[in-house]
Amino acid sequence: MTLPTRVLLGAHQSIAGGVEKALARGQEAGCDTIQIFVKSPNRWQSKPLAEENITAFKQAMLDTGIAPVFAHAPYLLNLATPDEQLWLKSLEALTDDLERCEQLELPGLVVHPGSHMGSGEEMGLARIAAALDEVHRRLPGYEVQVWLETTAGQGDHLGYTFDQLQAMIAAVRDPERLGICFDTAHAFAAGYELRTQEGYAATWREFDRVLGLQRLKAIHLNDSKKELGSRVDRHEQIGQGLLGLEAFRLLLNDRRFLGLPMTLETEKGPDLAEDKENLAILRSLISSPA
């Protein structure tokens, strides 16, 4: 088995004009890897992926060399909700997204676990596990995984502690079909220190103890507009927030994470200037191997 030797950096890219267009945008921005939506993130339903777009997407992956490409589920989903109609709509939308990911041969779909909306953590966790079990039942043999995202814990949102994420995984019948996406801004806002050697080491020691590093599949690279433990989800450009550059320096030079896709989710204009600048800053933090 060949061990990974590269830091894979990229950004979330738009699929406007066709899912394959995201790869050209990624190439323009200088991405090694990208995250995409596989349909409009603001609508419950979208027309199916056309065969020509699927073919063009796979060809664009080959042409650009950008890999892996993974997806993010729409923000409308709430798998933890006590509202039965919203839960069923979320289940249908998640199933549809996973079907699209499988068509595009993507390895994972990042999902926010959801908000319990006042029903309590225990009930919310049970609802998430039931939704994941039902999706797995509907889609037997699928290669694509659900990657549960660490959250800031804003409002009643679940997934802001490693223990909560492990509780979701432990309650599911097919835990091997699940992974974790670690978001730097969310983890920081949730109370996990990343800015000092000691805090960084303690955070990842806890992650490994509770979840296992083998469960980590992707990392979102976002600075934070809000302070440690604020439980407020606000992304900032790299180095311009309260995380600062040292947190990213520690992460990018951690050899345990070589080969893991790391993507920006920061605001940008149509010229992708912010992506280019953020990626340049991140690459400047990587130390040359001895």
LUMPAZA-551569 format. One record per residue (C-alpha): residue number from 0; x, y, z. Coordinates in pm, whole numbers, always signed. Example, Ala and Ser with C-alpha at 12.3 -4.5 7.8 and 13.67 -1.06 7.14 Angstrom:
2
<atom i="0" east="+1230" north="-450" up="+780"/>
<atom i="1" east="+1367" north="-106" up="+714"/>
// end
This chain:
290
<atom i="0" east="+0" north="+0" up="+0"/>
<atom i="1" east="+136" north="+344" up="-99"/>
<atom i="2" east="+123" north="+598" up="+183"/>
<atom i="3" east="-2" north="+949" up="+94"/>
<atom i="4" east="+269" north="+1211" up="+69"/>
<atom i="5" east="+75" north="+1529" up="-20"/>
<atom i="6" east="-141" north="+1784" up="+154"/>
<atom i="7" east="-460" north="+1804" up="-56"/>
<atom i="8" east="-608" north="+2156" up="-52"/>
<atom i="9" east="-914" north="+2292" up="-225"/>
<atom i="10" east="-1246" north="+2472" up="-183"/>
<atom i="11" east="-1618" north="+2429" up="-224"/>
<atom i="12" east="-1707" north="+2508" up="-587"/>
<atom i="13" east="-2033" north="+2596" up="-759"/>
<atom i="14" east="-2206" north="+2354" up="-999"/>
<atom i="15" east="-2385" north="+2637" up="-1183"/>
<atom i="16" east="-2420" north="+2544" up="-1549"/>
<atom i="17" east="-2368" north="+2172" up="-1484"/>
<atom i="18" east="-2204" north="+1960" up="-1216"/>
<atom i="19" east="-1893" north="+1921" up="-1433"/>
<atom i="20" east="-1834" north="+2300" up="-1429"/>
<atom i="21" east="-1720" north="+2278" up="-1066"/>
<atom i="22" east="-1399" north="+2107" up="-1176"/>
<atom i="23" east="-1303" north="+2387" up="-1415"/>
<atom i="24" east="-1363" north="+2638" up="-1134"/>
<atom i="25" east="-1154" north="+2427" up="-902"/>
<atom i="26" east="-873" north="+2415" up="-1154"/>
<atom i="27" east="-888" north="+2793" up="-1201"/>
<atom i="28" east="-862" north="+2845" up="-825"/>
<atom i="29" east="-568" north="+2605" up="-796"/>
<atom i="30" east="-746" north="+2325" up="-611"/>
<atom i="31" east="-616" north="+1972" up="-558"/>
<atom i="32" east="-957" north="+1861" up="-428"/>
<atom i="33" east="-1306" north="+2017" up="-419"/>
<atom i="34" east="-1640" north="+1991" up="-243"/>
<atom i="35" east="-1967" north="+2041" up="-434"/>
<atom i="36" east="-2342" north="+2029" up="-397"/>
<atom i="37" east="-2496" north="+1764" up="-622"/>
<atom i="38" east="-2816" north="+1969" up="-662"/>
<atom i="39" east="-2946" north="+2309" up="-560"/>
<atom i="40" east="-2887" north="+2346" up="-184"/>
<atom i="41" east="-3194" north="+2568" up="-142"/>
<atom i="42" east="-3459" north="+2340" up="-292"/>
<atom i="43" east="-3601" north="+2011" up="-171"/>
<atom i="44" east="-3620" north="+1864" up="-520"/>
<atom i="45" east="-3418" north="+1908" up="-839"/>
<atom i="46" east="-3429" north="+1743" up="-1178"/>
<atom i="47" east="-3220" north="+1424" up="-1205"/>
<atom i="48" east="-2860" north="+1442" up="-1320"/>
<atom i="49" east="-2846" north="+1405" up="-1698"/>
<atom i="50" east="-2630" north="+1125" up="-1833"/>
<atom i="51" east="-2426" north="+1370" up="-2040"/>
<atom i="52" east="-2345" north="+1571" up="-1724"/>
<atom i="53" east="-2238" north="+1259" up="-1537"/>
<atom i="54" east="-2011" north="+1159" up="-1825"/>
<atom i="55" east="-1871" north="+1512" up="-1855"/>
<atom i="56" east="-1806" north="+1524" up="-1480"/>
<atom i="57" east="-1605" north="+1202" up="-1482"/>
<atom i="58" east="-1407" north="+1319" up="-1784"/>
<atom i="59" east="-1339" north="+1656" up="-1618"/>
<atom i="60" east="-1203" north="+1475" up="-1314"/>
<atom i="61" east="-958" north="+1292" up="-1538"/>
<atom i="62" east="-869" north="+1606" up="-1733"/>
<atom i="63" east="-807" north="+1826" up="-1427"/>
<atom i="64" east="-659" north="+1563" up="-1197"/>
<atom i="65" east="-869" north="+1703" up="-913"/>
<atom i="66" east="-943" north="+1428" up="-662"/>
<atom i="67" east="-1112" north="+1338" up="-448"/>
<atom i="68" east="-1433" north="+1528" up="-512"/>
<atom i="69" east="-1688" north="+1497" up="-233"/>
<atom i="70" east="-2028" north="+1652" up="-173"/>
<atom i="71" east="-2219" north="+1847" up="+91"/>
<atom i="72" east="-2588" north="+1787" up="+160"/>
<atom i="73" east="-2837" north="+2077" up="+141"/>
<atom i="74" east="-2870" north="+2286" up="+457"/>
<atom i="75" east="-3248" north="+2231" up="+454"/>
<atom i="76" east="-3205" north="+1879" up="+592"/>
<atom i="77" east="-3277" north="+1815" up="+960"/>
<atom i="78" east="-3241" north="+1450" up="+1058"/>
<atom i="79" east="-3282" north="+1530" up="+1430"/>
<atom i="80" east="-3618" north="+1707" up="+1407"/>
<atom i="81" east="-3925" north="+1586" up="+1599"/>
<atom i="82" east="-4140" north="+1724" up="+1313"/>
<atom i="83" east="-4241" north="+1414" up="+1121"/>
<atom i="84" east="-4305" north="+1588" up="+789"/>
<atom i="85" east="-3969" north="+1769" up="+798"/>
<atom i="86" east="-3795" north="+1444" up="+900"/>
<atom i="87" east="-3951" north="+1255" up="+607"/>
<atom i="88" east="-3862" north="+1534" up="+361"/>
<atom i="89" east="-3505" north="+1531" up="+497"/>
<atom i="90" east="-3489" north="+1154" up="+457"/>
<atom i="91" east="-3604" north="+1176" up="+94"/>
<atom i="92" east="-3357" north="+1455" up="+15"/>
<atom i="93" east="-3068" north="+1268" up="+177"/>
<atom i="94" east="-3153" north="+953" up="-17"/>
<atom i="95" east="-3162" north="+1154" up="-341"/>
<atom i="96" east="-2827" north="+1319" up="-267"/>
<atom i="97" east="-2662" north="+984" up="-197"/>
<atom i="98" east="-2801" north="+842" up="-522"/>
<atom i="99" east="-2648" north="+1136" up="-710"/>
<atom i="100" east="-2315" north="+1089" up="-530"/>
<atom i="101" east="-2314" north="+722" up="-627"/>
<atom i="102" east="-2381" north="+814" up="-992"/>
<atom i="103" east="-2081" north="+1051" up="-983"/>
<atom i="104" east="-1870" north="+796" up="-791"/>
<atom i="105" east="-1805" north="+1035" up="-502"/>
<atom i="106" east="-1667" north="+885" up="-180"/>
<atom i="107" east="-1867" north="+1087" up="+70"/>
<atom i="108" east="-2155" north="+1325" up="+141"/>
<atom i="109" east="-2102" north="+1570" up="+428"/>
<atom i="110" east="-2415" north="+1606" up="+642"/>
<atom i="111" east="-2498" north="+1838" up="+932"/>
<atom i="112" east="-2658" north="+1603" up="+1187"/>
<atom i="113" east="-2943" north="+1844" up="+1261"/>
<atom i="114" east="-3128" north="+2030" up="+1537"/>
<atom i="115" east="-3347" north="+1859" up="+1798"/>
<atom i="116" east="-3568" north="+2172" up="+1802"/>
<atom i="117" east="-3635" north="+2151" up="+2175"/>
<atom i="118" east="-3710" north="+1779" up="+2192"/>
<atom i="119" east="-3384" north="+1711" up="+2374"/>
<atom i="120" east="-3046" north="+1562" up="+2287"/>
<atom i="121" east="-3148" north="+1200" up="+2346"/>
<atom i="122" east="-3451" north="+1222" up="+2118"/>
<atom i="123" east="-3254" north="+1411" up="+1853"/>
<atom i="124" east="-2977" north="+1150" up="+1849"/>
<atom i="125" east="-3234" north="+872" up="+1815"/>
<atom i="126" east="-3397" north="+1048" up="+1520"/>
<atom i="127" east="-3060" north="+1087" up="+1344"/>
<atom i="128" east="-2977" north="+719" up="+1391"/>
<atom i="129" east="-3321" north="+614" up="+1264"/>
<atom i="130" east="-3279" north="+830" up="+953"/>
<atom i="131" east="-2934" north="+690" up="+877"/>
<atom i="132" east="-3057" north="+333" up="+926"/>
<atom i="133" east="-3346" north="+394" up="+686"/>
<atom i="134" east="-3118" north="+551" up="+422"/>
<atom i="135" east="-2881" north="+255" up="+448"/>
<atom i="136" east="-3174" north="+15" up="+415"/>
<atom i="137" east="-3294" north="+193" up="+100"/>
<atom i="138" east="-2948" north="+200" up="-59"/>
<atom i="139" east="-2789" north="-142" up="-2"/>
<atom i="140" east="-2441" north="-192" up="-142"/>
<atom i="141" east="-2373" north="+178" up="-204"/>
<atom i="142" east="-2007" north="+281" up="-190"/>
<atom i="143" east="-2069" north="+646" up="-94"/>
<atom i="144" east="-2059" north="+718" up="+279"/>
<atom i="145" east="-2236" north="+976" up="+495"/>
<atom i="146" east="-1971" north="+1197" up="+659"/>
<atom i="147" east="-2119" north="+1356" up="+972"/>
<atom i="148" east="-1984" north="+1707" up="+1022"/>
<atom i="149" east="-1862" north="+1853" up="+1350"/>
<atom i="150" east="-2086" north="+2150" up="+1431"/>
<atom i="151" east="-2056" north="+2468" up="+1638"/>
<atom i="152" east="-2356" north="+2368" up="+1848"/>
<atom i="153" east="-2555" north="+2680" up="+1766"/>
<atom i="154" east="-2911" north="+2669" up="+1901"/>
<atom i="155" east="-3025" north="+2307" up="+1937"/>
<atom i="156" east="-2783" north="+2169" up="+1678"/>
<atom i="157" east="-2623" north="+1835" up="+1760"/>
<atom i="158" east="-2276" north="+1712" up="+1669"/>
<atom i="159" east="-2073" north="+1976" up="+1854"/>
<atom i="160" east="-1896" north="+1722" up="+2076"/>
<atom i="161" east="-1704" north="+1414" up="+1967"/>
<atom i="162" east="-1914" north="+1214" up="+2216"/>
<atom i="163" east="-2238" north="+1319" up="+2043"/>
<atom i="164" east="-2101" north="+1212" up="+1705"/>
<atom i="165" east="-1988" north="+879" up="+1848"/>
<atom i="166" east="-2334" north="+827" up="+2000"/>
<atom i="167" east="-2487" north="+868" up="+1652"/>
<atom i="168" east="-2242" north="+621" up="+1501"/>
<atom i="169" east="-2286" north="+368" up="+1782"/>
<atom i="170" east="-2665" north="+373" up="+1740"/>
<atom i="171" east="-2653" north="+290" up="+1368"/>
<atom i="172" east="-2669" north="-70" up="+1244"/>
<atom i="173" east="-2404" north="-17" up="+972"/>
<atom i="174" east="-2145" north="+217" up="+1131"/>
<atom i="175" east="-1887" north="+127" up="+865"/>
<atom i="176" east="-2093" north="+334" up="+621"/>
<atom i="177" east="-2025" north="+654" up="+821"/>
<atom i="178" east="-1729" north="+892" up="+843"/>
<atom i="179" east="-1651" north="+1230" up="+1001"/>
<atom i="180" east="-1580" north="+1570" up="+843"/>
<atom i="181" east="-1394" north="+1798" up="+1086"/>
<atom i="182" east="-1464" north="+2172" up="+1047"/>
<atom i="183" east="-1199" north="+2395" up="+1208"/>
<atom i="184" east="-1430" north="+2692" up="+1271"/>
<atom i="185" east="-1710" north="+2473" up="+1407"/>
<atom i="186" east="-1479" north="+2277" up="+1639"/>
<atom i="187" east="-1322" north="+2599" up="+1771"/>
<atom i="188" east="-1663" north="+2759" up="+1833"/>
<atom i="189" east="-1772" north="+2437" up="+2006"/>
<atom i="190" east="-1483" north="+2473" up="+2251"/>
<atom i="191" east="-1199" north="+2267" up="+2102"/>
<atom i="192" east="-868" north="+2459" up="+2118"/>
<atom i="193" east="-656" north="+2441" up="+1801"/>
<atom i="194" east="-428" north="+2747" up="+1831"/>
<atom i="195" east="-160" north="+2613" up="+2066"/>
<atom i="196" east="+55" north="+2301" up="+2051"/>
<atom i="197" east="-99" north="+2177" up="+2377"/>
<atom i="198" east="-458" north="+2253" up="+2279"/>
<atom i="199" east="-416" north="+2110" up="+1930"/>
<atom i="200" east="-263" north="+1788" up="+2064"/>
<atom i="201" east="-537" north="+1753" up="+2327"/>
<atom i="202" east="-816" north="+1805" up="+2072"/>
<atom i="203" east="-686" north="+1537" up="+1837"/>
<atom i="204" east="-606" north="+1301" up="+2126"/>
<atom i="205" east="-970" north="+1331" up="+2231"/>
<atom i="206" east="-1091" north="+1283" up="+1873"/>
<atom i="207" east="-885" north="+964" up="+1842"/>
<atom i="208" east="-998" north="+833" up="+2181"/>
<atom i="209" east="-1369" north="+890" up="+2115"/>
<atom i="210" east="-1408" north="+847" up="+1739"/>
<atom i="211" east="-1079" north="+707" up="+1608"/>
<atom i="212" east="-865" north="+889" up="+1352"/>
<atom i="213" east="-956" north="+624" up="+1095"/>
<atom i="214" east="-1311" north="+768" up="+1097"/>
<atom i="215" east="-1186" north="+1110" up="+973"/>
<atom i="216" east="-1253" north="+1146" up="+599"/>
<atom i="217" east="-1233" north="+1521" up="+523"/>
<atom i="218" east="-1149" north="+1856" up="+684"/>
<atom i="219" east="-1312" north="+2196" up="+628"/>
<atom i="220" east="-1057" north="+2477" up="+658"/>
<atom i="221" east="-1235" north="+2785" up="+791"/>
<atom i="222" east="-1119" north="+3060" up="+1023"/>
<atom i="223" east="-1376" north="+3176" up="+1283"/>
<atom i="224" east="-1536" north="+3515" up="+1337"/>
<atom i="225" east="-1641" north="+3406" up="+1686"/>
<atom i="226" east="-1440" north="+3312" up="+1990"/>
<atom i="227" east="-1350" north="+2976" up="+2142"/>
<atom i="228" east="-1658" north="+2808" up="+2291"/>
<atom i="229" east="-1899" north="+3072" up="+2155"/>
<atom i="230" east="-2119" north="+2803" up="+1995"/>
<atom i="231" east="-2173" north="+3046" up="+1703"/>
<atom i="232" east="-2108" north="+2931" up="+1344"/>
<atom i="233" east="-1945" north="+3216" up="+1148"/>
<atom i="234" east="-1669" north="+3145" up="+894"/>
<atom i="235" east="-1387" north="+3389" up="+820"/>
<atom i="236" east="-1109" north="+3407" up="+561"/>
<atom i="237" east="-789" north="+3224" up="+656"/>
<atom i="238" east="-579" north="+3423" up="+904"/>
<atom i="239" east="-840" north="+3697" up="+945"/>
<atom i="240" east="-1036" north="+3535" up="+1227"/>
<atom i="241" east="-987" north="+3430" up="+1587"/>
<atom i="242" east="-830" north="+3096" up="+1497"/>
<atom i="243" east="-537" north="+3266" up="+1326"/>
<atom i="244" east="-261" north="+3113" up="+1117"/>
<atom i="245" east="-95" north="+2895" up="+1382"/>
<atom i="246" east="-394" north="+2658" up="+1401"/>
<atom i="247" east="-369" north="+2597" up="+1027"/>
<atom i="248" east="+9" north="+2563" up="+1040"/>
<atom i="249" east="-26" north="+2285" up="+1299"/>
<atom i="250" east="-294" north="+2109" up="+1096"/>
<atom i="251" east="-120" north="+2131" up="+758"/>
<atom i="252" east="+206" north="+1994" up="+896"/>
<atom i="253" east="+44" north="+1703" up="+1079"/>
<atom i="254" east="+156" north="+1402" up="+878"/>
<atom i="255" east="-138" north="+1197" up="+1003"/>
<atom i="256" east="-358" north="+1398" up="+768"/>
<atom i="257" east="-158" north="+1369" up="+447"/>
<atom i="258" east="-388" north="+1265" up="+161"/>
<atom i="259" east="-706" north="+1380" up="+339"/>
<atom i="260" east="-911" north="+1630" up="+136"/>
<atom i="261" east="-909" north="+1973" up="+305"/>
<atom i="262" east="-1144" north="+2233" up="+159"/>
<atom i="263" east="-1228" north="+2598" up="+219"/>
<atom i="264" east="-1587" north="+2709" up="+280"/>
<atom i="265" east="-1521" north="+3082" up="+291"/>
<atom i="266" east="-1707" north="+3359" up="+106"/>
<atom i="267" east="-1584" north="+3449" up="-242"/>
<atom i="268" east="-1670" north="+3639" up="-555"/>
<atom i="269" east="-1713" north="+3500" up="-908"/>
<atom i="270" east="-1344" north="+3557" up="-990"/>
<atom i="271" east="-1247" north="+3314" up="-708"/>
<atom i="272" east="-987" north="+3565" up="-584"/>
<atom i="273" east="-1052" north="+3475" up="-219"/>
<atom i="274" east="-1002" north="+3103" up="-289"/>
<atom i="275" east="-673" north="+3175" up="-465"/>
<atom i="276" east="-550" north="+3397" up="-183"/>
<atom i="277" east="-656" north="+3157" up="+93"/>
<atom i="278" east="-497" north="+2859" up="-83"/>
<atom i="279" east="-174" north="+3053" up="-130"/>
<atom i="280" east="-170" north="+3140" up="+241"/>
<atom i="281" east="-236" north="+2779" up="+340"/>
<atom i="282" east="+36" north="+2644" up="+111"/>
<atom i="283" east="+284" north="+2898" up="+254"/>
<atom i="284" east="+231" north="+2740" up="+596"/>
<atom i="285" east="+342" north="+2392" up="+487"/>
<atom i="286" east="+696" north="+2308" up="+590"/>
<atom i="287" east="+917" north="+2131" up="+339"/>
<atom i="288" east="+981" north="+1769" up="+441"/>
<atom i="289" east="+1321" north="+1713" up="+599"/>
// end
